[in-house]
Structure formats: C-alpha cells, structure tokens
C-alpha cells in the first residue's frame, strides 16, 4: 500500500514538473528589459500620441481608450504598425469594422 502511494505521488510529480517549468518561462517572457512586470500602460498618453493627427479627436480617443484597456497595448505612431499589437489590430465593432484607430 505504501509503495503504491509513493508511485502515484512520483507519477503526479513527473506530470506537474513540466507544466510548472513552462509557467515559469512564460512569466519570464512577460517581464520588460528593466526587469519589472509591465501589466498596465498609460492609455491616456498612448492614445494621445496615437490620435494626435486624427480629424475627430474625441472619437479617436474614445475608441483607442477602449482598445487600450482591453489589449493593454497601443501601436506606435499615428496609424499603421498594427503588427506590434495583434489584439488591437483584430478588434471589431458589431458591424464588423475595425474598432481601433
């Protein structure tokens, strides 16, 4: 009976170790170069930079703010560069149009 408990425990340990190592690798990759976790960004500043040339400032800021809050990223520049932030690039409205400026 004791041998079977040890056997089951060692099997469970062998199954859990790879998943724990993978989780540790993922947390390492989410750290920025400075060594601290960057979970939130300043959406107001990022959207101000993104919408500075927009003809409809309020609309751009509102849409960008929503996208930034959901994706936690805003592509650099005033347009394009959506490959940097795939979540931002693929978000759509109910009508199927791209939501994020």
Phi and psi restraints in degrees (range 20) as a CNS / XPLOR table:
assign (resid 1 and name C) (resid 2 and name N)
       (resid 2 and name CA) (resid 2 and name C) 1.0 -67.8 20.0 2
assign (resid 2 and name N) (resid 2 and name CA)
       (resid 2 and name C) (resid 3 and name N) 1.0 -34.4 20.0 2
assign (resid 2 and name C) (resid 3 and name N)
       (resid 3 and name CA) (resid 3 and name C) 1.0 -67.8 20.0 2
assign (resid 3 and name N) (resid 3 and name CA)
       (resid 3 and name C) (resid 4 and name N) 1.0 -38.8 20.0 2
assign (resid 3 and name C) (resid 4 and name N)
       (resid 4 and name CA) (resid 4 and name C) 1.0 -67.7 20.0 2
assign (resid 4 and name N) (resid 4 and name CA)
       (resid 4 and name C) (resid 5 and name N) 1.0 -35.6 20.0 2
assign (resid 4 and name C) (resid 5 and name N)
       (resid 5 and name CA) (resid 5 and name C) 1.0 -66.0 20.0 2
assign (resid 5 and name N) (resid 5 and name CA)
       (resid 5 and name C) (resid 6 and name N) 1.0 -40.7 20.0 2
assign (resid 5 and name C) (resid 6 and name N)
       (resid 6 and name CA) (resid 6 and name C) 1.0 -66.3 20.0 2
assign (resid 6 and name N) (resid 6 and name CA)
       (resid 6 and name C) (resid 7 and name N) 1.0 -40.3 20.0 2
assign (resid 6 and name C) (resid 7 and name N)
       (resid 7 and name CA) (resid 7 and name C) 1.0 -63.5 20.0 2
assign (resid 7 and name N) (resid 7 and name CA)
       (resid 7 and name C) (resid 8 and name N) 1.0 -45.0 20.0 2
assign (resid 7 and name C) (resid 8 and name N)
       (resid 8 and name CA) (resid 8 and name C) 1.0 -64.7 20.0 2
assign (resid 8 and name N) (resid 8 and name CA)
       (resid 8 and name C) (resid 9 and name N) 1.0 -41.9 20.0 2
assign (resid 8 and name C) (resid 9 and name N)
       (resid 9 and name CA) (resid 9 and name C) 1.0 -63.6 20.0 2
assign (resid 9 and name N) (resid 9 and name CA)
       (resid 9 and name C) (resid 10 and name N) 1.0 -41.0 20.0 2
assign (resid 9 and name C) (resid 10 and name N)
       (resid 10 and name CA) (resid 10 and name C) 1.0 -70.0 20.0 2
assign (resid 10 and name N) (resid 10 and name CA)
       (resid 10 and name C) (resid 11 and name N) 1.0 -35.2 20.0 2
assign (resid 10 and name C) (resid 11 and name N)
       (resid 11 and name CA) (resid 11 and name C) 1.0 -64.6 20.0 2
assign (resid 11 and name N) (resid 11 and name CA)
       (resid 11 and name C) (resid 12 and name N) 1.0 -45.0 20.0 2
assign (resid 11 and name C) (resid 12 and name N)
       (resid 12 and name CA) (resid 12 and name C) 1.0 -62.0 20.0 2
assign (resid 12 and name N) (resid 12 and name CA)
       (resid 12 and name C) (resid 13 and name N) 1.0 -40.4 20.0 2
assign (resid 12 and name C) (resid 13 and name N)
       (resid 13 and name CA) (resid 13 and name C) 1.0 -63.3 20.0 2
assign (resid 13 and name N) (resid 13 and name CA)
       (resid 13 and name C) (resid 14 and name N) 1.0 -41.3 20.0 2
assign (resid 13 and name C) (resid 14 and name N)
       (resid 14 and name CA) (resid 14 and name C) 1.0 -65.6 20.0 2
assign (resid 14 and name N) (resid 14 and name CA)
       (resid 14 and name C) (resid 15 and name N) 1.0 -31.7 20.0 2
assign (resid 14 and name C) (resid 15 and name N)
       (resid 15 and name CA) (resid 15 and name C) 1.0 -78.0 20.0 2
assign (resid 15 and name N) (resid 15 and name CA)
       (resid 15 and name C) (resid 16 and name N) 1.0 -32.2 20.0 2
assign (resid 15 and name C) (resid 16 and name N)
       (resid 16 and name CA) (resid 16 and name C) 1.0 -83.9 20.0 2
assign (resid 16 and name N) (resid 16 and name CA)
       (resid 16 and name C) (resid 17 and name N) 1.0 -30.2 20.0 2
assign (resid 16 and name C) (resid 17 and name N)
       (resid 17 and name CA) (resid 17 and name C) 1.0 -57.1 20.0 2
assign (resid 17 and name N) (resid 17 and name CA)
       (resid 17 and name C) (resid 18 and name N) 1.0 -46.8 20.0 2
assign (resid 17 and name C) (resid 18 and name N)
       (resid 18 and name CA) (resid 18 and name C) 1.0 -61.3 20.0 2
assign (resid 18 and name N) (resid 18 and name CA)
       (resid 18 and name C) (resid 19 and name N) 1.0 -37.3 20.0 2
assign (resid 18 and name C) (resid 19 and name N)
       (resid 19 and name CA) (resid 19 and name C) 1.0 -70.0 20.0 2
assign (resid 19 and name N) (resid 19 and name CA)
       (resid 19 and name C) (resid 20 and name N) 1.0 -34.3 20.0 2
assign (resid 19 and name C) (resid 20 and name N)
       (resid 20 and name CA) (resid 20 and name C) 1.0 -67.5 20.0 2
assign (resid 20 and name N) (resid 20 and name CA)
       (resid 20 and name C) (resid 21 and name N) 1.0 -38.8 20.0 2
assign (resid 20 and name C) (resid 21 and name N)
       (resid 21 and name CA) (resid 21 and name C) 1.0 -66.3 20.0 2
assign (resid 21 and name N) (resid 21 and name CA)
       (resid 21 and name C) (resid 22 and name N) 1.0 -38.9 20.0 2
assign (resid 21 and name C) (resid 22 and name N)
       (resid 22 and name CA) (resid 22 and name C) 1.0 -65.8 20.0 2
assign (resid 22 and name N) (resid 22 and name CA)
       (resid 22 and name C) (resid 23 and name N) 1.0 -40.2 20.0 2
assign (resid 22 and name C) (resid 23 and name N)
       (resid 23 and name CA) (resid 23 and name C) 1.0 -63.8 20.0 2
assign (resid 23 and name N) (resid 23 and name CA)
       (resid 23 and name C) (resid 24 and name N) 1.0 -38.2 20.0 2
assign (resid 23 and name C) (resid 24 and name N)
       (resid 24 and name CA) (resid 24 and name C) 1.0 -65.7 20.0 2
assign (resid 24 and name N) (resid 24 and name CA)
       (resid 24 and name C) (resid 25 and name N) 1.0 -39.0 20.0 2
assign (resid 24 and name C) (resid 25 and name N)
       (resid 25 and name CA) (resid 25 and name C) 1.0 -64.4 20.0 2
assign (resid 25 and name N) (resid 25 and name CA)
       (resid 25 and name C) (resid 26 and name N) 1.0 -39.1 20.0 2
assign (resid 25 and name C) (resid 26 and name N)
       (resid 26 and name CA) (resid 26 and name C) 1.0 -66.7 20.0 2
assign (resid 26 and name N) (resid 26 and name CA)
       (resid 26 and name C) (resid 27 and name N) 1.0 -39.1 20.0 2
assign (resid 26 and name C) (resid 27 and name N)
       (resid 27 and name CA) (resid 27 and name C) 1.0 -68.7 20.0 2
assign (resid 27 and name N) (resid 27 and name CA)
       (resid 27 and name C) (resid 28 and name N) 1.0 -33.4 20.0 2
assign (resid 27 and name C) (resid 28 and name N)
       (resid 28 and name CA) (resid 28 and name C) 1.0 -64.9 20.0 2
assign (resid 28 and name N) (resid 28 and name CA)
       (resid 28 and name C) (resid 29 and name N) 1.0 -37.7 20.0 2
assign (resid 28 and name C) (resid 29 and name N)
       (resid 29 and name CA) (resid 29 and name C) 1.0 -75.1 20.0 2
assign (resid 29 and name N) (resid 29 and name CA)
       (resid 29 and name C) (resid 30 and name N) 1.0 -17.9 20.0 2
assign (resid 29 and name C) (resid 30 and name N)
       (resid 30 and name CA) (resid 30 and name C) 1.0 -85.9 20.0 2
assign (resid 30 and name N) (resid 30 and name CA)
       (resid 30 and name C) (resid 31 and name N) 1.0 -4.1 20.0 2
assign (resid 30 and name C) (resid 31 and name N)
       (resid 31 and name CA) (resid 31 and name C) 1.0 -82.9 20.0 2
assign (resid 31 and name N) (resid 31 and name CA)
       (resid 31 and name C) (resid 32 and name N) 1.0 144.9 20.0 2
assign (resid 31 and name C) (resid 32 and name N)
       (resid 32 and name CA) (resid 32 and name C) 1.0 -83.8 20.0 2
assign (resid 32 and name N) (resid 32 and name CA)
       (resid 32 and name C) (resid 33 and name N) 1.0 174.3 20.0 2
assign (resid 32 and name C) (resid 33 and name N)
       (resid 33 and name CA) (resid 33 and name C) 1.0 -59.0 20.0 2
assign (resid 33 and name N) (resid 33 and name CA)
       (resid 33 and name C) (resid 34 and name N) 1.0 -32.3 20.0 2
assign (resid 33 and name C) (resid 34 and name N)
       (resid 34 and name CA) (resid 34 and name C) 1.0 -71.8 20.0 2
assign (resid 34 and name N) (resid 34 and name CA)
       (resid 34 and name C) (resid 35 and name N) 1.0 -14.0 20.0 2
assign (resid 34 and name C) (resid 35 and name N)
       (resid 35 and name CA) (resid 35 and name C) 1.0 101.7 20.0 2
assign (resid 35 and name N) (resid 35 and name CA)
       (resid 35 and name C) (resid 36 and name N) 1.0 -1.5 20.0 2
assign (resid 35 and name C) (resid 36 and name N)
       (resid 36 and name CA) (resid 36 and name C) 1.0 -110.1 20.0 2
assign (resid 36 and name N) (resid 36 and name CA)
       (resid 36 and name C) (resid 37 and name N) 1.0 154.7 20.0 2
assign (resid 36 and name C) (resid 37 and name N)
       (resid 37 and name CA) (resid 37 and name C) 1.0 -76.2 20.0 2
assign (resid 37 and name N) (resid 37 and name CA)
       (resid 37 and name C) (resid 38 and name N) 1.0 134.3 20.0 2
assign (resid 37 and name C) (resid 38 and name N)
       (resid 38 and name CA) (resid 38 and name C) 1.0 -112.0 20.0 2
assign (resid 38 and name N) (resid 38 and name CA)
       (resid 38 and name C) (resid 39 and name N) 1.0 77.1 20.0 2
assign (resid 38 and name C) (resid 39 and name N)
       (resid 39 and name CA) (resid 39 and name C) 1.0 -81.9 20.0 2
assign (resid 39 and name N) (resid 39 and name CA)
       (resid 39 and name C) (resid 40 and name N) 1.0 -35.5 20.0 2
assign (resid 39 and name C) (resid 40 and name N)
       (resid 40 and name CA) (resid 40 and name C) 1.0 -122.8 20.0 2
assign (resid 40 and name N) (resid 40 and name CA)
       (resid 40 and name C) (resid 41 and name N) 1.0 146.7 20.0 2
assign (resid 40 and name C) (resid 41 and name N)
       (resid 41 and name CA) (resid 41 and name C) 1.0 -119.0 20.0 2
assign (resid 41 and name N) (resid 41 and name CA)
       (resid 41 and name C) (resid 42 and name N) 1.0 166.1 20.0 2
assign (resid 41 and name C) (resid 42 and name N)
       (resid 42 and name CA) (resid 42 and name C) 1.0 -81.4 20.0 2
assign (resid 42 and name N) (resid 42 and name CA)
       (resid 42 and name C) (resid 43 and name N) 1.0 94.0 20.0 2
assign (resid 42 and name C) (resid 43 and name N)
       (resid 43 and name CA) (resid 43 and name C) 1.0 -64.1 20.0 2
assign (resid 43 and name N) (resid 43 and name CA)
       (resid 43 and name C) (resid 44 and name N) 1.0 -35.8 20.0 2
assign (resid 43 and name C) (resid 44 and name N)
       (resid 44 and name CA) (resid 44 and name C) 1.0 -61.9 20.0 2
assign (resid 44 and name N) (resid 44 and name CA)
       (resid 44 and name C) (resid 45 and name N) 1.0 -45.9 20.0 2
assign (resid 44 and name C) (resid 45 and name N)
       (resid 45 and name CA) (resid 45 and name C) 1.0 -69.2 20.0 2
assign (resid 45 and name N) (resid 45 and name CA)
       (resid 45 and name C) (resid 46 and name N) 1.0 -42.0 20.0 2
assign (resid 45 and name C) (resid 46 and name N)
       (resid 46 and name CA) (resid 46 and name C) 1.0 -64.4 20.0 2
assign (resid 46 and name N) (resid 46 and name CA)
       (resid 46 and name C) (resid 47 and name N) 1.0 -40.7 20.0 2
assign (resid 46 and name C) (resid 47 and name N)
       (resid 47 and name CA) (resid 47 and name C) 1.0 -74.1 20.0 2
assign (resid 47 and name N) (resid 47 and name CA)
       (resid 47 and name C) (resid 48 and name N) 1.0 -31.2 20.0 2
assign (resid 47 and name C) (resid 48 and name N)
       (resid 48 and name CA) (resid 48 and name C) 1.0 -62.8 20.0 2
assign (resid 48 and name N) (resid 48 and name CA)
       (resid 48 and name C) (resid 49 and name N) 1.0 -41.3 20.0 2
assign (resid 48 and name C) (resid 49 and name N)
       (resid 49 and name CA) (resid 49 and name C) 1.0 -69.0 20.0 2
assign (resid 49 and name N) (resid 49 and name CA)
       (resid 49 and name C) (resid 50 and name N) 1.0 -39.5 20.0 2
assign (resid 49 and name C) (resid 50 and name N)
       (resid 50 and name CA) (resid 50 and name C) 1.0 -68.5 20.0 2
assign (resid 50 and name N) (resid 50 and name CA)
       (resid 50 and name C) (resid 51 and name N) 1.0 -36.5 20.0 2
assign (resid 50 and name C) (resid 51 and name N)
       (resid 51 and name CA) (resid 51 and name C) 1.0 -99.9 20.0 2
assign (resid 51 and name N) (resid 51 and name CA)
       (resid 51 and name C) (resid 52 and name N) 1.0 10.0 20.0 2
assign (resid 51 and name C) (resid 52 and name N)
       (resid 52 and name CA) (resid 52 and name C) 1.0 -62.1 20.0 2
assign (resid 52 and name N) (resid 52 and name CA)
       (resid 52 and name C) (resid 53 and name N) 1.0 -27.0 20.0 2
assign (resid 52 and name C) (resid 53 and name N)
       (resid 53 and name CA) (resid 53 and name C) 1.0 -104.5 20.0 2
assign (resid 53 and name N) (resid 53 and name CA)
       (resid 53 and name C) (resid 54 and name N) 1.0 5.8 20.0 2
assign (resid 53 and name C) (resid 54 and name N)
       (resid 54 and name CA) (resid 54 and name C) 1.0 -70.0 20.0 2
assign (resid 54 and name N) (resid 54 and name CA)
       (resid 54 and name C) (resid 55 and name N) 1.0 144.3 20.0 2
assign (resid 54 and name C) (resid 55 and name N)
       (resid 55 and name CA) (resid 55 and name C) 1.0 -77.4 20.0 2
assign (resid 55 and name N) (resid 55 and name CA)
       (resid 55 and name C) (resid 56 and name N) 1.0 -25.4 20.0 2
assign (resid 55 and name C) (resid 56 and name N)
       (resid 56 and name CA) (resid 56 and name C) 1.0 -118.1 20.0 2
assign (resid 56 and name N) (resid 56 and name CA)
       (resid 56 and name C) (resid 57 and name N) 1.0 84.9 20.0 2
assign (resid 56 and name C) (resid 57 and name N)
       (resid 57 and name CA) (resid 57 and name C) 1.0 -58.6 20.0 2
assign (resid 57 and name N) (resid 57 and name CA)
       (resid 57 and name C) (resid 58 and name N) 1.0 -48.8 20.0 2
assign (resid 57 and name C) (resid 58 and name N)
       (resid 58 and name CA) (resid 58 and name C) 1.0 -61.9 20.0 2
assign (resid 58 and name N) (resid 58 and name CA)
       (resid 58 and name C) (resid 59 and name N) 1.0 -44.3 20.0 2
assign (resid 58 and name C) (resid 59 and name N)
       (resid 59 and name CA) (resid 59 and name C) 1.0 -62.8 20.0 2
assign (resid 59 and name N) (resid 59 and name CA)
       (resid 59 and name C) (resid 60 and name N) 1.0 -43.8 20.0 2
assign (resid 59 and name C) (resid 60 and name N)
       (resid 60 and name CA) (resid 60 and name C) 1.0 -63.1 20.0 2
assign (resid 60 and name N) (resid 60 and name CA)
       (resid 60 and name C) (resid 61 and name N) 1.0 -46.5 20.0 2
assign (resid 60 and name C) (resid 61 and name N)
       (resid 61 and name CA) (resid 61 and name C) 1.0 -63.6 20.0 2
assign (resid 61 and name N) (resid 61 and name CA)
       (resid 61 and name C) (resid 62 and name N) 1.0 -40.2 20.0 2
assign (resid 61 and name C) (resid 62 and name N)
       (resid 62 and name CA) (resid 62 and name C) 1.0 -65.6 20.0 2
assign (resid 62 and name N) (resid 62 and name CA)
       (resid 62 and name C) (resid 63 and name N) 1.0 -47.8 20.0 2
assign (resid 62 and name C) (resid 63 and name N)
       (resid 63 and name CA) (resid 63 and name C) 1.0 -66.3 20.0 2
assign (resid 63 and name N) (resid 63 and name CA)
       (resid 63 and name C) (resid 64 and name N) 1.0 -43.7 20.0 2
assign (resid 63 and name C) (resid 64 and name N)
       (resid 64 and name CA) (resid 64 and name C) 1.0 -63.6 20.0 2
assign (resid 64 and name N) (resid 64 and name CA)
       (resid 64 and name C) (resid 65 and name N) 1.0 -40.7 20.0 2
assign (resid 64 and name C) (resid 65 and name N)
       (resid 65 and name CA) (resid 65 and name C) 1.0 -62.4 20.0 2
assign (resid 65 and name N) (resid 65 and name CA)
       (resid 65 and name C) (resid 66 and name N) 1.0 -41.3 20.0 2
assign (resid 65 and name C) (resid 66 and name N)
       (resid 66 and name CA) (resid 66 and name C) 1.0 -63.7 20.0 2
assign (resid 66 and name N) (resid 66 and name CA)
       (resid 66 and name C) (resid 67 and name N) 1.0 -46.3 20.0 2
assign (resid 66 and name C) (resid 67 and name N)
       (resid 67 and name CA) (resid 67 and name C) 1.0 -64.3 20.0 2
assign (resid 67 and name N) (resid 67 and name CA)
       (resid 67 and name C) (resid 68 and name N) 1.0 -41.0 20.0 2
assign (resid 67 and name C) (resid 68 and name N)
       (resid 68 and name CA) (resid 68 and name C) 1.0 -64.7 20.0 2
assign (resid 68 and name N) (resid 68 and name CA)
       (resid 68 and name C) (resid 69 and name N) 1.0 -41.2 20.0 2
assign (resid 68 and name C) (resid 69 and name N)
       (resid 69 and name CA) (resid 69 and name C) 1.0 -64.4 20.0 2
assign (resid 69 and name N) (resid 69 and name CA)
       (resid 69 and name C) (resid 70 and name N) 1.0 -38.2 20.0 2
assign (resid 69 and name C) (resid 70 and name N)
       (resid 70 and name CA) (resid 70 and name C) 1.0 -78.3 20.0 2
assign (resid 70 and name N) (resid 70 and name CA)
       (resid 70 and name C) (resid 71 and name N) 1.0 -37.0 20.0 2
assign (resid 70 and name C) (resid 71 and name N)
       (resid 71 and name CA) (resid 71 and name C) 1.0 -100.9 20.0 2
assign (resid 71 and name N) (resid 71 and name CA)
       (resid 71 and name C) (resid 72 and name N) 1.0 -17.6 20.0 2
assign (resid 71 and name C) (resid 72 and name N)
       (resid 72 and name CA) (resid 72 and name C) 1.0 57.7 20.0 2
assign (resid 72 and name N) (resid 72 and name CA)
       (resid 72 and name C) (resid 73 and name N) 1.0 33.0 20.0 2
assign (resid 72 and name C) (resid 73 and name N)
       (resid 73 and name CA) (resid 73 and name C) 1.0 -160.9 20.0 2
assign (resid 73 and name N) (resid 73 and name CA)
       (resid 73 and name C) (resid 74 and name N) 1.0 152.1 20.0 2
assign (resid 73 and name C) (resid 74 and name N)
       (resid 74 and name CA) (resid 74 and name C) 1.0 -135.4 20.0 2
assign (resid 74 and name N) (resid 74 and name CA)
       (resid 74 and name C) (resid 75 and name N) 1.0 129.1 20.0 2
assign (resid 74 and name C) (resid 75 and name N)
       (resid 75 and name CA) (resid 75 and name C) 1.0 -62.5 20.0 2
assign (resid 75 and name N) (resid 75 and name CA)
       (resid 75 and name C) (resid 76 and name N) 1.0 149.3 20.0 2
assign (resid 75 and name C) (resid 76 and name N)
       (resid 76 and name CA) (resid 76 and name C) 1.0 -71.6 20.0 2
assign (resid 76 and name N) (resid 76 and name CA)
       (resid 76 and name C) (resid 77 and name N) 1.0 157.8 20.0 2
assign (resid 76 and name C) (resid 77 and name N)
       (resid 77 and name CA) (resid 77 and name C) 1.0 86.6 20.0 2
assign (resid 77 and name N) (resid 77 and name CA)
       (resid 77 and name C) (resid 78 and name N) 1.0 179.6 20.0 2
assign (resid 77 and name C) (resid 78 and name N)
       (resid 78 and name CA) (resid 78 and name C) 1.0 -92.5 20.0 2
assign (resid 78 and name N) (resid 78 and name CA)
       (resid 78 and name C) (resid 79 and name N) 1.0 -15.9 20.0 2
assign (resid 78 and name C) (resid 79 and name N)
       (resid 79 and name CA) (resid 79 and name C) 1.0 -162.1 20.0 2
assign (resid 79 and name N) (resid 79 and name CA)
       (resid 79 and name C) (resid 80 and name N) 1.0 163.8 20.0 2
assign (resid 79 and name C) (resid 80 and name N)
       (resid 80 and name CA) (resid 80 and name C) 1.0 72.6 20.0 2
assign (resid 80 and name N) (resid 80 and name CA)
       (resid 80 and name C) (resid 81 and name N) 1.0 -155.9 20.0 2
assign (resid 80 and name C) (resid 81 and name N)
       (resid 81 and name CA) (resid 81 and name C) 1.0 56.1 20.0 2
assign (resid 81 and name N) (resid 81 and name CA)
       (resid 81 and name C) (resid 82 and name N) 1.0 25.9 20.0 2
assign (resid 81 and name C) (resid 82 and name N)
       (resid 82 and name CA) (resid 82 and name C) 1.0 -71.9 20.0 2
assign (resid 82 and name N) (resid 82 and name CA)
       (resid 82 and name C) (resid 83 and name N) 1.0 -12.6 20.0 2
assign (resid 82 and name C) (resid 83 and name N)
       (resid 83 and name CA) (resid 83 and name C) 1.0 -67.0 20.0 2
assign (resid 83 and name N) (resid 83 and name CA)
       (resid 83 and name C) (resid 84 and name N) 1.0 -19.5 20.0 2
assign (resid 83 and name C) (resid 84 and name N)
       (resid 84 and name CA) (resid 84 and name C) 1.0 -71.4 20.0 2
assign (resid 84 and name N) (resid 84 and name CA)
       (resid 84 and name C) (resid 85 and name N) 1.0 -30.6 20.0 2
assign (resid 84 and name C) (resid 85 and name N)
       (resid 85 and name CA) (resid 85 and name C) 1.0 -133.6 20.0 2
assign (resid 85 and name N) (resid 85 and name CA)
       (resid 85 and name C) (resid 86 and name N) 1.0 87.3 20.0 2
assign (resid 85 and name C) (resid 86 and name N)
       (resid 86 and name CA) (resid 86 and name C) 1.0 -61.4 20.0 2
assign (resid 86 and name N) (resid 86 and name CA)
       (resid 86 and name C) (resid 87 and name N) 1.0 -35.8 20.0 2
assign (resid 86 and name C) (resid 87 and name N)
       (resid 87 and name CA) (resid 87 and name C) 1.0 -61.5 20.0 2
assign (resid 87 and name N) (resid 87 and name CA)
       (resid 87 and name C) (resid 88 and name N) 1.0 -44.9 20.0 2
assign (resid 87 and name C) (resid 88 and name N)
       (resid 88 and name CA) (resid 88 and name C) 1.0 -63.4 20.0 2
assign (resid 88 and name N) (resid 88 and name CA)
       (resid 88 and name C) (resid 89 and name N) 1.0 -37.4 20.0 2
assign (resid 88 and name C) (resid 89 and name N)
       (resid 89 and name CA) (resid 89 and name C) 1.0 -75.2 20.0 2
assign (resid 89 and name N) (resid 89 and name CA)
       (resid 89 and name C) (resid 90 and name N) 1.0 -25.8 20.0 2
assign (resid 89 and name C) (resid 90 and name N)
       (resid 90 and name CA) (resid 90 and name C) 1.0 -103.9 20.0 2
assign (resid 90 and name N) (resid 90 and name CA)
       (resid 90 and name C) (resid 91 and name N) 1.0 -4.2 20.0 2
assign (resid 90 and name C) (resid 91 and name N)
       (resid 91 and name CA) (resid 91 and name C) 1.0 -70.2 20.0 2
assign (resid 91 and name N) (resid 91 and name CA)
       (resid 91 and name C) (resid 92 and name N) 1.0 132.3 20.0 2
assign (resid 91 and name C) (resid 92 and name N)
       (resid 92 and name CA) (resid 92 and name C) 1.0 -125.4 20.0 2
assign (resid 92 and name N) (resid 92 and name CA)
       (resid 92 and name C) (resid 93 and name N) 1.0 162.2 20.0 2
assign (resid 92 and name C) (resid 93 and name N)
       (resid 93 and name CA) (resid 93 and name C) 1.0 -82.6 20.0 2
assign (resid 93 and name N) (resid 93 and name CA)
       (resid 93 and name C) (resid 94 and name N) 1.0 178.0 20.0 2
assign (resid 93 and name C) (resid 94 and name N)
       (resid 94 and name CA) (resid 94 and name C) 1.0 -64.0 20.0 2
assign (resid 94 and name N) (resid 94 and name CA)
       (resid 94 and name C) (resid 95 and name N) 1.0 -26.3 20.0 2
assign (resid 94 and name C) (resid 95 and name N)
       (resid 95 and name CA) (resid 95 and name C) 1.0 -84.1 20.0 2
assign (resid 95 and name N) (resid 95 and name CA)
       (resid 95 and name C) (resid 96 and name N) 1.0 -1.8 20.0 2
assign (resid 95 and name C) (resid 96 and name N)
       (resid 96 and name CA) (resid 96 and name C) 1.0 90.7 20.0 2
assign (resid 96 and name N) (resid 96 and name CA)
       (resid 96 and name C) (resid 97 and name N) 1.0 2.2 20.0 2
assign (resid 96 and name C) (resid 97 and name N)
       (resid 97 and name CA) (resid 97 and name C) 1.0 -86.0 20.0 2
assign (resid 97 and name N) (resid 97 and name CA)
       (resid 97 and name C) (resid 98 and name N) 1.0 156.8 20.0 2
assign (resid 97 and name C) (resid 98 and name N)
       (resid 98 and name CA) (resid 98 and name C) 1.0 -66.0 20.0 2
assign (resid 98 and name N) (resid 98 and name CA)
       (resid 98 and name C) (resid 99 and name N) 1.0 131.5 20.0 2
assign (resid 98 and name C) (resid 99 and name N)
       (resid 99 and name CA) (resid 99 and name C) 1.0 -83.6 20.0 2
assign (resid 99 and name N) (resid 99 and name CA)
       (resid 99 and name C) (resid 100 and name N) 1.0 -39.8 20.0 2
assign (resid 99 and name C) (resid 100 and name N)
       (resid 100 and name CA) (resid 100 and name C) 1.0 -89.9 20.0 2
assign (resid 100 and name N) (resid 100 and name CA)
       (resid 100 and name C) (resid 101 and name N) 1.0 133.6 20.0 2
